[in-house]
Amino acid sequence: MTDTTLRYFKQQLPGLAGRYKLDVPDCPVKLNQNENAWDWPAHLKQQVFERVRDVPWNRYPPFVPAEFVARVARHLGADPAQVLVGNGSNELLYAIFVSTLERGRKVVIPQPTFTVYKLLADLLGAEVVTDGLDDEMQYDAAALERASQDAAVVVLATPNNPTGSVINPTDLEHLVFNSPALWVIDEAYFEFHGESALELAANARNLVVLRTFSKALSAAGLRFGAMVAHPEAAPVFSAAKLPYNVNIFTMAAIEVAMENAVSMKARVEEIKRERERVARHLRDFKGIKVYPSRANFLLFETGRDPRELWKAMVSRGVLVRDVSGYPRLGKALRVSIGRPEENDAFIKALEYAMTIVP
Ligand SMILES: Cc1ncc(COP(=O)(O)O)c(C=O)c1O
């Protein structure tokens, strides 16, 4: 890069260019992004089209979509004064980090975890501490307590991506009430686990809970997430959010999703059963270690070259995630749980890959 181009960027930026990449070859069995394998039924999509047809497209959405936020709050079980909505939970994470992180401030991001956290923290020039997960990739409360003492922010995904591990609720409550840091609890996979820190957010001023509609609610393409903070903190975070960040299409679709939440979440139990079935199959392979997971994916390690296994499975039309570039996961792959027949295709493709990759 020439000096003229370099001159106008913040010091840390050029080093980050191109760091977040995703290799997505076209495969009939797509198990690489922890999506829900079941799309919306046609009659629900039709309801969305009809609602959007009746809304003026030439006008901005409400400056504060109070009615919509109130519905989201009711759906989540929170007070509307605690809730902010976003174009995916990632957008809200961005608003939280912009509100709290800068050069000279520390953020605890236990590794390995969701790549976007560190990417955003680096973008803002914050110091990243990676402690918090033990050798078995379980949350270590004592390590978290130590690391959090001089940190501005701690980010925990629970269940964590890509390990599937969860924080013990008693540990979390103790940590939140005995730490000066802001605790950002990312519950993207909440529905597959069932435990939440949401109730704590009504009392703890230093806790924020993130939720997404991208996973259990089959809405990754719509881009919608919400955050729940203490009522005193929520309006402050709101200052870091762009106006009109959720568009009329997404709002209409999310309303339909919330009205049909029971049927939309009907596959969650099946996905959990399938997760355990796939885990049993993986454990039957000699030399494979499977991590216990409370989400809709499994992390596993083999003694083989993960990139070669990944390629061999792609050649059989099955796409999993090569997570071997993540910290501490040099031998690992991650597979999302799909429909039963997709999971069978994955087991078969892995069986094949294990025969050709030494
Ligand atoms: C832990 C975690 N948080 C957030 C997200 C993305 O959420 P959204 O689609 O709402 O931006 C993911 C997606 O993989 C994730 O694994």
The ligand as an SDF file (V2000), in Angstrom:
LIG
                    3D

 16 16  0  0  0  0  0  0  0  0999 V2000
  -21.6780  -16.1020   18.8770 C   0  0  0  0  0  0  0  0  0  0  0  0
  -22.3410  -15.4370   17.7170 C   0  0  0  0  0  0  0  0  0  0  0  0
  -22.8530  -14.2190   17.8500 N   0  0  0  0  0  0  0  0  0  0  0  0
  -23.4650  -13.5940   16.8340 C   0  0  0  0  0  0  0  0  0  0  0  0
  -23.5600  -14.1990   15.5870 C   0  0  0  0  0  0  0  0  0  0  0  0
  -24.1860  -13.4930   14.4310 C   0  0  0  0  0  0  0  0  0  0  0  0
  -25.3440  -12.8790   14.7860 O   0  0  0  0  0  0  0  0  0  0  0  0
  -26.1550  -11.9460   13.7630 P   0  0  0  0  0  0  0  0  0  0  0  0
  -26.4950  -12.7670   12.5670 O   0  0  0  0  0  0  0  0  0  0  0  0
  -27.3620  -11.5870   14.5920 O   0  0  0  0  0  0  0  0  0  0  0  0
  -25.3240  -10.7440   13.4440 O   0  0  0  0  0  0  0  0  0  0  0  0
  -23.0220  -15.4590   15.3860 C   0  0  0  0  0  0  0  0  0  0  0  0
  -23.0800  -16.0810   14.0580 C   0  0  0  0  0  0  0  0  0  0  0  0
  -22.4990  -17.0490   13.7270 O   0  0  0  0  0  0  0  0  0  0  0  0
  -22.3970  -16.0910   16.4850 C   0  0  0  0  0  0  0  0  0  0  0  0
  -21.8480  -17.3060   16.3440 O   0  0  0  0  0  0  0  0  0  0  0  0
  1  2  1  0
  2  3  1  0
  2 15  2  0
  3  4  2  0
  4  5  1  0
  5  6  1  0
  5 12  2  0
  6  7  1  0
  7  8  1  0
  8  9  2  0
  8 10  1  0
  8 11  1  0
 12 13  1  0
 12 15  1  0
 13 14  2  0
 15 16  1  0
M  END
$$$$
